[in-house]
Amino acid sequence: MRRNILYSLLCIGIFFGINTSAKAQDLHYSQFYNSPLNINPAMTGIFNGDHRITGSLRDQWRFVPVPWFTFSGAYDQKLHIGATEQSFWSAGVNFNYDSQGDSRINLATLNLSGSYNRILNKSNILTGGLLLGYSTRGFSETDLTWDKQWNGDTFDASAGSGESFDATRVSFVETAAGINYRWQQSNRTKVDVGVGVFHLIEPSVSYYDGDSEKLPRRINVMGIGNLQLLDAIDLQMHGLFQKQEEYSELVIGALGKFYLNQKRSKETQVHLGVGYRTSGSVIPTFAIDYRGVYVSFSYDIDATNFNNLADSSRGGPEFHVRYIIKHVKQMKKFKVCPIY
């Protein structure tokens, strides 16, 4: 009984934390490097290929009454229009859906992003990106319970909640900007460092008329490095720091990439790694890349006090898929025979 009460109080606390300050529902991927458009719009088009399709799914805290489900899908490509030997443009679109708890608080967002990539020299690229989108956020009161329905001895579901919301859904414009620097020695040895800022205009997200509660800006600082160690082994190291007002988070990790087959059209890689989140999660990760189709799985082993309420070490599974299309480049025109 005591544990159920603790769960209920925590659910109410999470609901009001999101309702009043709207800080808790930004996306939350442990494999952030596999959802690049959600970290920095300047990552649009930063990949080895012409077209990229990605999908992400996370299912967290399923064993308690506040399950948290997140899905993302994205597509981006390099643009041939305006491309030169010193620069190129890229464009992308991504969709996010996030849902959690008995109140079914949900967020749906459709974003368009674009980037300008300046090739400084053969090893250095500087990219600036912008994002513009539309978001809608809402909840349902149907399955919620409230403190005023507890009379001190029993729970009375027929009692009023004492709450009066002016709306159960709000919509707002999403904006973001970012910059990314890439140093690349080869296709397998490279480093990306970037900064992204989301909710630039800090839109109003209150469910009460006349309330000026704003969605605070979220700042991301990201670094991803890939180093070729041997002919068949690479090492990837990655880190992400996020800050939104007084809340902050750091995710770090590393992956070993093992090339099982490097023959053209039969390329096969296996990735094994581990990450750590400063909230107390250890994140083992496994991935396979076969002929350009990439599938990755990780599992947050949660050691927080919230998880201890269930006497469990369960955490959150996370899946990512990616497919990159590379066009065969046309050969330059040349004369078969010399002209005398």
KOLBA-640647 format. One record per atom (N, C-alpha, C, O): x, y, z. Coordinates in steps of 0.02 Angstrom, whole numbers, padded with zeros to 5 digits, always signed. Atoms other than C-alpha are relative to their C-alpha. Example, Ala and Ser with C-alpha at 12.3 -4.5 7.8 and 13.67 -1.06 7.14 Angstrom:
<pts>
+00045-00059+00000;+00615-00225+00390;+00045+00060+00000;+00097+00059+00033;-00042-00059-00003;+00684-00053+00357;-00039+00055+00037;-00014+00110+00045;
</pts>
This chain:
<pts>
+00042-00060+00000;+00000+00000+00000;+00044+00063+00000;+00032+00110-00037;-00044-00058-00004;+00140+00120+00047;+00035+00012-00067;+00043+00069-00088;-00034-00007+00064;+00229+00084-00117;-00047+00028-00052;-00027+00070-00093;+00049-00026+00048;+00070+00116-00217;-00011+00074+00010;-00018+00112-00039;+00008-00071-00014;+00048+00283-00129;+00060+00039-00026;+00052+00093-00055;-00059-00033+00025;+00228+00328-00171;-00002+00007-00076;+00014+00059-00103;+00007-00003+00072;+00198+00284-00353;-00049+00055-00021;-00035+00094-00066;+00051-00048+00018;+00040+00389-00358;+00025+00072+00010;+00013+00115-00032;-00026-00067-00012;+00126+00539-00280;+00052+00019-00052;+00054+00076-00075;-00051-00014+00051;+00270+00523-00403;-00033+00015-00067;-00010+00060-00103;+00036-00013+00063;+00148+00514-00550;-00028+00071+00000;-00022+00107-00049;+00028-00067-00004;+00061+00672-00489;+00055+00052-00005;+00047+00103-00038;-00056-00047+00003;+00229+00758-00464;+00026+00008-00070;+00041+00064-00091;-00024-00004+00069;+00286+00714-00640;-00049+00038-00043;-00029+00079-00084;+00051-00035+00040;+00120+00774-00713;+00004+00075+00011;+00006+00113-00038;-00001-00071-00012;+00126+00942-00626;+00066+00032-00020;+00068+00090-00040;-00064-00027+00022;+00312+00963-00663;-00001+00017-00073;+00027+00067-00095;+00004-00013+00071;+00272+00950-00848;-00052+00054-00014;-00042+00096-00057;+00055-00046+00013;+00110+01048-00838;+00019+00072+00016;+00000+00118-00020;-00014-00069-00021;+00181+01199-00748;+00063+00028-00031;+00067+00088-00045;-00062-00027+00026;+00356+01212-00816;+00021-00028-00067;+00065-00001-00100;-00011+00029+00067;+00356+01101-00971;+00072-00017-00013;+00095-00010-00070;-00071+00014+00009;+00537+01049-00942;+00014-00073-00012;+00068-00091-00036;-00017+00070-00005;+00522+00862-00931;-00013-00040-00064;+00002-00100-00065;+00022+00040+00056;+00460+00812-01103;+00043+00008-00062;+00024-00017-00115;-00046+00000+00056;+00606+00852-01217;+00026-00072-00009;+00029-00110+00038;-00020+00069+00015;+00670+00695-01303;+00062-00021+00039;+00102+00021+00059;-00047+00026-00049;+00784+00583-01205;+00029-00066-00025;+00012-00119+00000;-00030+00061+00028;+00888+00460-01308;+00070-00011+00029;+00110+00036+00032;-00068+00016-00023;+01039+00371-01235;+00047-00004-00060;+00105+00018-00055;-00040+00002+00061;+01102+00338-01412;-00014+00064-00041;-00039+00061-00097;+00015-00064+00031;+01090+00522-01455;+00032+00007-00068;+00005+00042-00112;-00037-00004+00063;+01216+00501-01597;-00038-00034-00056;-00022-00024-00115;+00042+00032+00050;+01085+00394-01687;-00064+00038-00014;-00106+00015-00053;+00057-00044+00014;+00955+00534-01684;+00027+00071-00007;+00008+00115+00031;-00038-00063+00003;+01063+00680-01744;-00042+00062-00009;-00024+00115+00018;+00040-00060+00012;+00925+00799-01801;-00035+00025+00063;-00056+00082+00065;+00029-00020-00064;+00855+00801-01624;+00051+00030+00047;+00034+00054+00101;-00054-00027-00042;+01023+00857-01554;+00025+00067-00027;+00040+00112+00011;-00029-00061+00030;+01081+00989-01677;-00022+00004-00073;-00006-00041-00112;+00019-00006+00071;+01004+01051-01842;+00060+00005-00047;+00054-00008-00107;-00060-00002+00041;+01182+01076-01903;+00026-00069-00018;+00072-00075-00058;-00019+00068+00019;+01198+00886-01911;-00039-00024-00061;-00029-00080-00085;+00036+00016+00061;+01079+00888-02060;+00049-00009-00058;+00087+00037-00073;-00044+00014+00057;+01171+00807-02206;+00071-00019+00017;+00111-00030-00028;-00069+00018-00020;+01327+00764-02105;+00004-00076+00006;-00003-00104+00061;-00008+00073+00002;+01351+00583-02157;+00032-00018-00067;+00033+00023-00113;-00034+00023+00061;+01442+00482-02289;-00052-00032-00046;-00067-00092-00041;+00052+00024+00045;+01310+00466-02424;-00041+00058-00026;-00024+00116-00016;+00043-00051+00029;+01171+00559-02513;-00067+00006+00035;-00093+00061+00041;+00065+00000-00034;+01010+00509-02422;+00006-00042+00064;+00040-00094+00064;-00002+00037-00063;+00986+00454-02242;-00071-00005+00029;-00106+00045+00034;+00064+00013-00032;+00831+00376-02162;+00013-00031+00068;+00050-00080+00074;-00012+00026-00067;+00827+00348-01974;-00067-00008+00037;-00115+00028+00025;+00057+00011-00044;+00702+00281-01847;+00025-00017+00069;+00074-00052+00077;-00021+00010-00069;+00713+00280-01657;-00061-00015+00043;-00115+00011+00032;+00054+00018-00046;+00608+00204-01518;+00030-00013+00069;+00081-00046+00076;-00021+00011-00069;+00626+00208-01329;-00061-00013+00043;-00112+00021+00037;+00055+00020-00043;+00514+00125-01199;+00027-00005+00071;+00062-00052+00088;-00032-00007-00065;+00557+00177-01021;-00052-00007+00056;-00109+00015+00050;+00041+00005-00061;+00486+00135-00847;-00066-00036-00012;-00117-00017+00016;+00061+00038+00014;+00360+00009-00915;-00025-00037+00062;-00085-00053+00066;+00020+00041-00058;+00359-00082-00747;-00033+00041+00055;-00053+00012+00106;+00034-00041-00050;+00284+00066-00650;-00056+00038-00035;-00060+00037-00096;+00059-00031+00032;+00126+00169-00679;+00013+00062-00041;-00034+00097-00059;-00013-00059+00042;+00215+00305-00779;+00045-00020-00059;+00098+00008-00067;-00041+00019+00057;+00280+00218-00937;+00011+00060-00046;-00033+00103-00053;-00021-00056+00042;+00370+00335-01056;+00021-00028-00068;+00070-00064-00073;-00011+00027+00067;+00364+00297-01243;+00020+00057-00046;-00012+00109-00047;-00024-00051+00046;+00462+00395-01374;+00014-00031-00068;+00044-00085-00072;-00014+00023+00069;+00469+00375-01564;+00022+00059-00042;-00004+00115-00035;-00023-00051+00046;+00563+00474-01695;+00013-00031-00069;+00036-00088-00074;-00017+00020+00068;+00578+00461-01883;+00027+00061-00037;+00002+00116-00029;-00032-00057+00032;+00689+00569-01993;+00027-00019-00069;+00043-00077-00082;-00031+00008+00066;+00750+00592-02171;+00039+00064-00016;+00013+00120-00007;-00038-00059+00023;+00889+00707-02232;+00043-00019-00059;+00058-00078-00070;-00039+00013+00060;+00990+00726-02390;+00043+00061-00017;+00029+00117+00004;-00040-00054+00028;+01125+00827-02473;-00035+00026-00063;-00065-00012-00101;+00032-00031+00058;+01063+00950-02605;+00052+00017-00053;+00106+00041-00037;-00046-00016+00055;+01143+00969-02775;-00007+00073-00021;+00039+00102-00050;+00011-00070+00019;+01067+01142-02800;+00048+00044+00040;+00049+00041+00102;-00045-00046-00033;+01197+01273-02761;+00065-00030+00026;+00104+00004+00058;-00061+00033-00024;+01334+01146-02726;+00060+00022-00041;+00056+00028-00102;-00063-00016+00032;+01513+01195-02765;+00055-00043+00030;+00041-00085+00074;-00056+00038-00029;+01684+01123-02728;+00015+00023+00070;+00049-00012+00108;-00014-00027-00067;+01689+01232-02572;-00060-00003+00047;-00052+00011+00106;+00057-00001-00044;+01512+01213-02506;-00057-00042-00028;-00059-00058-00088;+00062+00034+00022;+01346+01120-02512;-00053+00011+00053;-00039+00028+00110;+00058-00008-00043;+01172+01130-02438;-00031-00068+00015;-00023-00115-00024;+00035+00061-00018;+01072+00996-02348;-00068+00018+00029;-00077+00073+00055;+00067-00011-00027;+00889+00979-02296;-00026-00064+00031;-00006-00119+00012;+00027+00059-00033;+00792+00863-02183;-00068+00014+00032;-00088+00071+00039;+00063-00004-00035;+00627+00827-02098;-00001-00054+00054;+00023-00110+00042;+00006+00051-00052;+00594+00737-01934;-00065+00007+00039;-00090+00063+00050;+00063+00003-00038;+00441+00684-01836;+00015-00034+00067;+00050-00084+00070;-00009+00028-00067;+00438+00651-01648;-00068-00009+00034;-00112+00033+00027;+00059+00012-00040;+00304+00575-01538;+00022-00026+00068;+00062-00072+00072;-00020+00018-00068;+00318+00561-01350;-00063-00005+00043;-00105+00039+00041;+00059+00010-00041;+00190+00492-01226;+00021-00030+00066;+00067-00071+00069;-00019+00026-00065;+00195+00455-01040;-00058+00005+00050;-00099+00050+00046;+00042-00005-00060;+00094+00417-00884;-00074-00014-00010;-00099-00021-00066;+00073+00011+00001;-00088+00389-00838;-00037+00057-00033;-00092+00046-00059;+00033-00057+00032;-00130+00562-00902;+00010+00000-00076;-00018+00042-00111;-00015+00004+00072;-00064+00510-01074;+00024+00068-00027;+00003+00090-00080;-00032-00061+00025;+00035+00671-01087;+00038-00017-00063;+00079-00063-00063;-00032+00017+00064;+00093+00673-01267;+00022+00063-00036;-00006+00117-00029;-00030-00053+00040;+00197+00780-01382;+00011-00026-00070;+00042-00078-00078;-00012+00017+00070;+00194+00772-01572;+00031+00060-00035;+00005+00116-00029;-00037-00055+00031;+00317+00877-01673;+00021-00019-00071;+00045-00075-00082;-00024+00008+00068;+00353+00895-01859;+00047+00058-00015;+00026+00116-00013;-00051-00051+00009;+00514+00989-01899;+00030-00004-00070;+00038-00058-00098;-00040-00005+00060;+00602+01048-02056;+00067+00031+00019;+00069+00080+00057;-00066-00027-00016;+00789+01079-02048;+00041+00010-00063;+00030-00024-00114;-00044-00013+00056;+00920+01147-02164;+00069+00019+00025;+00076+00046+00080;-00068-00018-00021;+01108+01170-02158;+00041+00023-00060;+00029+00004-00117;-00049-00023+00050;+01246+01259-02252;+00068-00025+00023;+00090-00012+00079;-00063+00032-00017;+01411+01166-02257;+00057+00032-00040;+00057+00032-00101;-00057-00033+00031;+01572+01259-02292;+00062-00044+00006;+00084-00060+00062;-00059+00043+00001;+01720+01151-02344;+00061+00045+00004;+00080+00077-00046;-00058-00044-00010;+01870+01243-02272;+00061-00026-00037;+00098+00012-00068;-00052+00036+00037;+01993+01116-02342;-00019-00074+00000;-00073-00091+00022;+00018+00070+00007;+02000+00929-02372;-00012-00035+00066;-00039-00090+00067;+00009+00033-00065;+01999+00892-02185;-00048+00036+00047;-00063+00011+00101;+00040-00040-00047;+01887+01027-02110;-00064+00026-00033;-00062+00055-00087;+00065-00024+00023;+01702+01067-02132;-00035+00036+00057;-00037+00010+00113;+00038-00038-00050;+01603+01200-02039;-00072+00006-00024;-00085+00024-00081;+00071+00003+00019;+01413+01186-02038;-00042+00042+00048;-00033+00041+00108;+00051-00036-00038;+01273+01301-01981;-00068-00027-00019;-00081-00040-00078;+00066+00028+00015;+01094+01238-01966;-00056+00037+00036;-00046+00065+00090;+00060-00029-00030;+00919+01302-01931;-00057-00051-00002;-00058-00095-00046;+00058+00045-00004;+00758+01211-01883;-00062+00040+00014;-00062+00087+00054;+00065-00031-00011;+00576+01264-01892;-00052-00055+00000;-00053-00097-00045;+00049+00054-00005;+00431+01155-01837;-00063+00020+00036;-00070+00076+00061;+00064-00010-00033;+00257+01138-01767;-00009-00056+00051;+00001-00115+00036;+00009+00049-00054;+00221+01052-01600;-00069+00007+00031;-00097+00062+00035;+00062+00000-00038;+00062+01003-01510;+00007-00046+00060;+00033-00102+00054;-00009+00037-00063;+00056+00944-01330;-00067-00001+00037;-00101+00050+00041;+00064+00005-00036;-00093+00880-01230;+00000-00058+00049;+00047-00096+00055;+00008+00054-00050;-00157+00763-01095;-00074-00015+00008;-00116+00022-00017;+00069+00021-00014;-00314+00672-01037;-00010-00005+00075;+00033-00032+00110;+00015+00003-00072;-00395+00690-00865;-00036-00064+00020;-00047-00076+00079;+00044+00057-00013;-00494+00527-00881;+00025-00046+00054;-00013-00065+00099;-00027+00049-00047;-00379+00412-00783;+00041+00030+00057;+00076-00006+00092;-00038-00032-00053;-00304+00539-00664;-00037-00002+00067;-00098+00001+00069;+00027-00007-00068;-00331+00539-00476;+00035+00059+00034;+00090+00078+00015;-00024-00062-00030;-00306+00689-00361;-00001-00005+00076;-00037-00046+00105;-00005+00001-00073;-00262+00725-00181;-00067+00015+00034;-00080-00010+00089;+00064-00018-00031;-00435+00800-00147;-00051-00058-00001;-00104-00053+00030;+00043+00058+00001;-00512+00630-00185;+00018-00049+00057;-00013-00102+00063;-00019+00039-00059;-00427+00559-00030;-00026+00038+00062;-00005+00094+00076;+00032-00035-00056;-00531+00599+00124;+00035-00012+00067;+00009+00007+00119;-00037+00015-00061;-00402+00540+00250;-00004-00073+00020;+00040-00098+00055;+00009+00072-00015;-00467+00361+00262;-00005-00042-00063;+00025-00095-00068;+00011+00038+00061;-00521+00306+00090;+00004+00046-00061;+00003+00107-00056;-00001-00037+00063;-00512+00357-00092;-00070+00002-00028;-00103-00049-00034;+00067-00009+00026;-00673+00428-00163;+00006+00026-00072;+00018+00085-00084;-00008-00017+00070;-00669+00426-00354;-00054+00049-00024;-00044+00083-00074;+00054-00044+00021;-00833+00523-00363;+00011+00072+00021;-00023+00118-00003;-00015-00068-00023;-00759+00674-00274;+00033+00040-00056;+00069+00012-00098;-00029-00043+00051;-00708+00822-00381;+00075+00007+00009;+00102-00001+00063;-00073-00007-00002;-00526+00852-00425;+00021+00067+00029;+00077+00073+00055;-00019-00066-00022;-00529+01035-00379;+00042+00037-00050;+00066+00092-00036;-00040-00031+00052;-00436+01073-00540;-00044+00022-00058;-00094-00011-00074;+00038-00025+00057;-00501+01176-00686;+00049+00026-00052;+00076+00081-00046;-00046-00019+00053;-00395+01180-00843;-00037+00037-00055;-00093+00019-00073;+00030-00037+00056;-00431+01306-00980;+00007-00037-00066;-00031-00026-00112;-00011+00040+00061;-00363+01185-01110;+00037-00064+00019;+00074-00065+00069;-00037+00062-00011;-00299+01007-01118;+00049-00013-00058;+00081-00066-00061;-00048+00005+00055;-00197+01037-01277;+00023+00070-00020;-00017+00116-00025;-00028-00063+00024;-00081+01177-01332;+00045-00014-00060;+00072-00069-00066;-00043+00006+00058;+00014+01206-01494;+00048+00058-00002;+00032+00113+00022;-00050-00052+00002;+00171+01305-01526;+00049-00013-00056;+00053-00068-00083;-00051+00004+00052;+00309+01340-01651;+00066-00019+00032;+00087+00009+00082;-00066+00021-00023;+00475+01251-01627;+00053+00033-00042;+00047+00036-00103;-00056-00031+00035;+00637+01339-01673;+00065-00024+00031;+00069-00037+00091;-00065+00021-00025;+00818+01288-01659;+00054+00023-00048;+00041+00036-00107;-00058-00018+00041;+00991+01334-01722;+00060-00036+00027;+00063-00054+00086;-00060+00036-00023;+01160+01251-01715;+00059+00011-00046;+00052+00036-00101;-00062-00003+00039;+01338+01245-01774;+00039-00064+00014;+00039-00090+00070;-00039+00061-00007;+01450+01094-01804;+00066+00007-00038;+00069+00034-00093;-00066+00001+00032;+01635+01075-01843;+00021-00073-00008;+00020-00112+00040;-00025+00068+00012;+01700+00916-01924;+00072+00003-00024;+00090+00039-00070;-00068+00014+00024;+01882+00865-01938;+00000-00072-00024;-00020-00117+00012;+00002+00067+00030;+01904+00715-02053;+00066-00015-00034;+00085+00018-00083;-00062+00023+00031;+02065+00627-02092;-00015-00051-00054;+00018-00053-00106;+00021+00051+00048;+01979+00482-02180;-00073-00016+00015;-00102+00012+00061;+00070+00019-00011;+01808+00401-02192;-00010-00032+00069;-00066-00031+00095;+00006+00035-00065;+01845+00307-02029;+00033+00037+00057;+00027+00015+00115;-00030-00040-00053;+01943+00437-01931;-00025+00071-00007;-00006+00107-00053;+00032-00065+00005;+01843+00594-01895;-00027+00021+00068;-00036-00021+00112;+00026-00028-00063;+01777+00707-01757;-00052+00052-00017;-00042+00095-00060;+00052-00052+00004;+01616+00808-01743;-00008+00032+00068;-00015-00003+00118;+00012-00038-00061;+01596+00945-01612;-00052+00054-00017;-00042+00092-00064;+00051-00048+00017;+01439+01050-01607;-00040+00024+00059;-00039-00006+00113;+00044-00030-00050;+01318+01158-01509;-00068+00012-00033;-00071+00041-00087;+00067-00012+00025;+01129+01160-01534;-00042+00033+00055;-00036+00017+00114;+00044-00034-00047;+00999+01273-01453;-00072-00008-00025;-00088+00011-00081;+00070+00011+00018;+00814+01224-01454;-00046+00046+00040;-00027+00072+00092;+00050-00046-00029;+00656+01325-01410;+00027+00071+00002;+00024+00105+00053;-00032-00065+00003;+00742+01484-01468;-00048+00056+00022;-00028+00102+00057;+00046-00055-00015;+00585+01591-01453;-00038-00012+00066;-00080+00028+00085;+00031+00017-00064;+00532+01507-01288;-00076+00009-00003;-00103+00055+00029;+00073-00008+00009;+00348+01481-01337;-00039-00013+00064;-00015-00048+00109;+00045+00012-00057;+00205+01484-01212;-00030-00069-00006;-00053-00088-00059;+00025+00069+00001;+00150+01307-01163;-00048-00013+00058;-00057-00071+00078;+00043+00008-00058;+00029+01338-01019;-00069-00024-00019;-00094-00008-00073;+00069+00023+00009;-00140+01251-01003;-00050+00048+00033;-00110+00034+00034;+00043-00049-00032;-00209+01403-00910;+00002+00066-00038;+00057+00090-00055;+00003-00065+00033;-00267+01563-00995;+00032+00053+00044;+00023+00054+00105;-00031-00054-00038;-00166+01714-00945;+00065-00019+00033;+00099+00023+00062;-00063+00023-00030;-00019+01608-00885;+00054+00008-00052;+00047-00016-00108;-00054-00014+00048;+00143+01663-00968;+00058-00050+00005;+00114-00034-00014;-00052+00050-00007;+00240+01503-00930;+00031-00016-00067;-00005-00033-00115;-00035+00010+00063;+00372+01481-01065;+00037-00067+00001;+00054-00094+00054;-00041+00059+00008;+00462+01328-01132;+00073+00022-00002;+00093+00054-00050;-00068-00025-00004;+00643+01358-01079;+00045-00026-00056;+00034-00082-00081;-00048+00023+00050;+00785+01348-01204;+00039-00060+00026;+00056-00065+00085;-00042+00059-00016;+00880+01184-01208;+00064+00005-00041;+00062+00013-00102;-00065-00005+00033;+01066+01191-01248;+00035-00068+00001;+00040-00100+00053;-00035+00063+00007;+01159+01038-01313;+00072+00013-00022;+00083+00051-00069;-00070-00001+00022;+01348+01021-01325;+00020-00073-00012;+00017-00115+00033;-00010+00069+00021;+01398+00864-01420;+00069-00010-00030;+00096+00035-00063;-00062+00019+00033;+01557+00776-01471;-00002-00074-00018;-00020-00116+00024;-00003+00069+00023;+01576+00617-01574;+00066-00009-00038;+00079+00027-00086;-00063+00014+00033;+01745+00546-01623;+00006-00072-00020;-00012-00117+00018;-00011+00068+00024;+01786+00393-01728;+00072-00007-00021;+00097+00033-00061;-00071+00010+00012;+01963+00326-01736;+00012-00070-00026;-00008-00120+00005;-00019+00066+00027;+02027+00185-01847;+00062-00024+00037;+00115+00006+00032;-00056+00028-00038;+02137+00078-01735;+00040-00050-00041;+00101-00047-00044;-00030+00051+00042;+02171-00069-01850;-00040-00005-00065;-00091+00030-00073;+00035+00007+00063;+02117-00123-02024;-00073-00021+00011;-00116-00003-00028;+00067+00027-00012;+01963-00210-01948;-00032+00024+00065;-00083-00002+00086;+00027-00023-00065;+01935-00112-01785;+00002+00076+00003;+00053+00107-00011;+00005-00072-00014;+01875+00065-01749;-00023+00010+00072;-00051-00035+00103;+00024-00020-00066;+01841+00154-01585;-00040+00064-00007;-00014+00115-00032;+00041-00060-00001;+01697+00277-01568;-00008+00023+00072;-00025-00017+00116;+00011-00031-00065;+01689+00395-01418;-00049+00057-00009;-00044+00095-00057;+00052-00050+00008;+01541+00509-01388;-00021+00029+00067;-00017-00005+00118;+00024-00032-00061;+01474+00632-01261;-00051+00054-00016;-00046+00087-00068;+00052-00051+00009;+01322+00745-01242;-00015+00032+00067;-00029-00003+00116;+00020-00038-00059;+01290+00881-01114;-00061+00041-00018;-00059+00079-00067;+00061-00038+00011;+01114+00953-01105;-00017+00041+00062;-00009+00018+00118;+00019-00044-00055;+01056+01099-01000;-00064+00037-00018;-00070+00066-00072;+00063-00036+00009;+00881+01172-00980;-00016+00033+00067;-00041+00000+00113;+00003-00037-00063;+00875+01307-00845;+00044-00035+00052;+00103-00045+00040;-00042+00029-00052;+00933+01224-00683;+00012-00074-00008;+00051-00104+00029;-00008+00071+00011;+00920+01047-00752;+00055-00013-00051;+00062+00023-00101;-00054+00017+00046;+01069+00965-00837;+00010-00075+00000;-00010-00111+00046;-00012+00072+00008;+01124+00794-00899;+00062-00010-00042;+00075+00028-00088;-00059+00019+00039;+01283+00714-00963;-00005-00074-00017;-00015-00116+00026;-00002+00069+00024;+01289+00556-01068;+00067-00010-00036;+00084+00028-00081;-00064+00015+00031;+01457+00480-01114;+00003-00074-00017;-00033-00114+00014;-00005+00071+00016;+01507+00316-01195;+00052-00013-00053;+00084+00033-00079;-00049+00021+00051;+01617+00218-01314;-00025-00065-00032;-00060-00105-00001;+00018+00060+00039;+01592+00085-01448;+00061-00027-00035;+00101+00011-00063;-00049+00033+00043;+01710-00040-01525;-00035-00024-00063;-00087-00057-00059;+00030+00019+00063;+01672-00066-01710;+00045-00052-00033;+00104-00039-00047;-00038+00056+00027;+01726-00232-01784;-00024-00015-00071;-00082-00031-00082;+00016+00010+00071;+01732-00251-01974;+00008-00074-00017;+00065-00098-00025;-00003+00071+00016;+01687-00432-02013;+00010-00013-00074;+00038-00064-00094;-00007+00007+00072;+01681-00405-02201;+00005+00069-00030;-00038+00112-00017;-00009-00066+00030;+01747-00257-02300;-00005-00002-00077;+00012+00047-00110;+00009+00004+00073;+01709-00320-02477;-00059+00042-00021;-00110+00045+00013;+00053-00042+00026;+01603-00203-02581;-00064-00039-00008;-00064-00095-00035;+00068+00029+00001;+01415-00242-02568;-00009-00055+00052;-00064-00083+00057;+00007+00050-00053;+01451-00363-02425;+00026+00026+00067;+00040-00013+00112;-00028-00030-00061;+01510-00241-02291;-00041-00019+00061;-00103-00013+00062;+00034+00021-00062;+01470-00304-02116;+00041+00023+00060;+00101+00011+00063;-00032-00022-00062;+01509-00225-01947;-00042-00021+00060;-00103-00027+00056;+00033+00012-00065;+01469-00270-01767;+00028+00051+00049;+00089+00060+00054;-00020-00051-00049;+01472-00135-01632;-00018-00023+00070;-00073-00047+00082;+00012+00016-00070;+01489-00167-01446;+00026+00058+00042;+00081+00083+00031;-00022-00056-00040;+01497-00031-01314;-00041+00008+00063;-00084-00032+00080;+00035-00015-00062;+01437+00046-01153;+00000+00076+00010;+00047+00111-00012;+00005-00071-00015;+01380+00218-01096;-00019+00010+00072;-00034-00037+00109;+00019-00017-00069;+01343+00309-00934;-00036+00067-00001;-00015+00115-00033;+00038-00062-00008;+01214+00440-00889;+00009+00023+00072;+00009-00018+00119;-00016-00025-00067;+01248+00554-00740;-00057-00009+00050;-00046-00003+00110;+00055+00015-00046;+01075+00514-00668;+00009-00068+00033;-00028-00084+00080;-00013+00064-00031;+01145+00342-00628;-00015-00060-00043;-00025-00115-00017;+00016+00055+00045;+01113+00235-00782;+00063-00023-00037;+00102+00017-00061;-00051+00031+00042;+01236+00115-00863;-00035-00027-00063;-00089-00055-00059;+00035+00011+00063;+01199+00086-01048;+00040-00047-00045;+00078-00023-00087;-00032+00046+00049;+01263-00073-01135;-00034+00007-00068;-00094+00016-00072;+00025-00013+00068;+01245-00058-01324;+00027-00052-00048;+00085-00072-00044;-00019+00047+00053;+01248-00180-01471;-00030+00025-00065;-00087+00047-00067;+00025-00021+00065;+01232-00139-01656;+00031-00043-00055;+00085-00071-00046;-00026+00035+00059;+01254-00221-01825;-00014+00043-00061;-00069+00072-00068;+00006-00038+00062;+01282-00135-01993;+00015-00048-00057;+00071-00072-00066;-00008+00048+00054;+01252-00246-02144;-00022+00032-00066;-00081+00047-00076;+00012-00027+00066;+01266-00176-02320;-00040+00066+00003;-00085+00078-00037;+00030-00066-00006;+01214-00002-02263;-00061+00003+00043;-00087+00057+00057;+00057+00002-00045;+01071-00059-02152;+00026-00007+00071;+00059-00057+00087;-00027-00002-00068;+01110-00015-01971;-00057-00009+00050;-00108+00024+00046;+00049+00013-00053;+01014-00083-01820;+00037+00000+00066;+00088-00033+00073;-00034-00007-00064;+01060-00038-01641;-00049-00009+00058;-00107+00010+00053;+00041+00011-00060;+00995-00088-01469;+00042+00017+00061;+00100-00001+00066;-00032-00013-00065;+01037-00022-01296;-00051-00008+00055;-00112-00010+00042;+00045+00009-00057;+00965-00045-01123;+00027+00038+00060;+00082+00023+00085;-00020-00038-00059;+00975+00081-00982;-00011-00041+00063;-00068-00058+00080;+00006+00034-00064;+01012-00011-00820;-00004+00055+00053;+00047+00086+00070;+00015-00058-00041;+00933+00114-00702;+00014-00014+00074;-00012-00062+00102;-00016+00008-00071;+01004+00134-00526;-00027+00057+00042;-00001+00071+00096;+00027-00057-00036;+00898+00283-00472;-00046-00023+00057;-00068-00081+00058;+00046+00016-00055;+00791+00290-00314;-00069-00017-00025;-00104-00057+00006;+00065+00015+00029;+00636+00289-00423;-00005-00074-00017;-00055-00107-00004;-00001+00070+00019;+00685+00120-00490;-00001-00046+00061;-00029-00101+00058;-00003+00042-00060;+00717+00054-00313;-00069-00011+00031;-00077-00058+00069;+00067+00009-00027;+00532+00076-00271;-00029-00066-00022;-00072-00094+00013;+00027+00063+00025;+00498-00078-00375;+00046-00059+00016;+00035-00114-00009;-00048+00053-00017;+00643-00179-00300;+00026-00033-00064;+00027-00094-00069;-00020+00026+00066;+00709-00198-00477;+00057+00041-00027;+00069+00098-00006;-00053-00037+00035;+00856-00150-00586;-00020+00011-00073;+00023+00023-00116;+00023-00009+00069;+00749-00135-00742;+00008+00072-00022;+00005+00119+00019;-00009-00067+00027;+00775+00013-00855;-00038+00010-00064;-00096-00008-00068;+00035-00017+00061;+00735+00069-01032;+00034-00027-00062;+00091-00009-00075;-00027+00023+00064;+00761-00023-01197;-00006+00055-00053;-00052+00096-00051;-00002-00051+00052;+00804+00083-01348;+00024-00031-00066;+00073-00068-00067;-00017+00028+00065;+00808+00038-01534;+00010+00057-00050;-00024+00108-00047;-00011-00047+00055;+00876+00132-01685;+00013-00039-00064;+00046-00091-00063;-00014+00028+00066;+00878+00091-01870;+00021+00058-00046;+00000+00115-00037;-00025-00051+00046;+00966+00184-02011;+00016-00032-00067;+00042-00088-00071;-00018+00023+00067;+00983+00165-02198;+00027+00060-00039;-00006+00112-00043;-00032-00053+00038;+01101+00270-02304;+00006-00021-00073;+00029-00076-00088;-00003+00012+00072;+01088+00281-02493;+00057+00041-00029;+00062+00101-00016;-00056-00034+00033;+01244+00323-02593;-00008-00005-00075;-00015-00060-00103;+00005+00000+00073;+01232+00374-02775;+00069-00015-00030;+00121+00006-00003;-00062+00011+00038;+01362+00313-02897;+00015+00064-00038;-00026+00087-00078;-00018-00063+00031;+01452+00469-02954;+00014-00009-00074;+00047-00057-00095;-00012+00003+00071;+01453+00504-03139;+00073+00015-00015;+00105+00057+00017;-00069-00011+00020;+01621+00494-03223;+00004+00065-00040;-00042+00083-00076;-00011-00061+00038;+01691+00654-03293;+00010-00016-00074;+00036-00069-00091;-00008+00011+00072;+01689+00674-03482;+00074+00002-00018;+00112+00044+00006;-00069+00000+00024;+01850+00631-03567;+00001-00028-00071;-00044-00064-00091;-00007+00024+00070;+01910+00596-03744;+00035-00067+00000;+00088-00077+00030;-00029+00067+00005;+01943+00416-03784;+00066+00001-00037;+00115-00031-00018;-00061-00004+00040;+02071+00460-03916;+00023+00073-00003;-00019+00119-00006;-00025-00069+00006;+02182+00613-03925;-00016+00029-00069;-00022-00008-00118;+00012-00033+00063;+02147+00740-04060;+00065+00032-00024;+00096+00072+00011;-00063-00026+00028;+02296+00779-04170;-00013+00062-00043;+00034+00090-00070;
</pts>
